[in-house]
Amino acid sequence: MQFPCCQPNEGSCSIDGACKDCTTCFHQSDLYEGRPSTAQFKEKLPWFLKASPSANCAKGGSGTYSSSIDLTGFDSGMIRASSFRTYHKPLSGQMDYVNAMKAARDFSSRISDSLKVL
């Protein structure tokens, strides 16, 4: 089942709905500094994590992200744990591995700083 990609004037996105087309979930004008509001995020995240991507609409995080986020406490506004994937070129020597680990830690730190996460 493909979950909804509602436009703001179409009402709430419910898990019972279906995507008629692959519309965007947010208009740029609905975002704050390029990001959805807390209310928008809380509304869309659960169905995104359950939605399966299809040939008609690739918007679905079921296969890729459903096990990457711990939603325990989500109803109270807390995501306690999450992970993300990154890729890099093939590594061949010890210095490549050391540098890749340093770069990964630096990248993770910058993401945390950007999101104001400890």
Beta strands, then each sheet from edge to edge (+ up, - down):
strand 1: 69-70
strand 2: 81-82
sheet 1: 1+ 2-
end
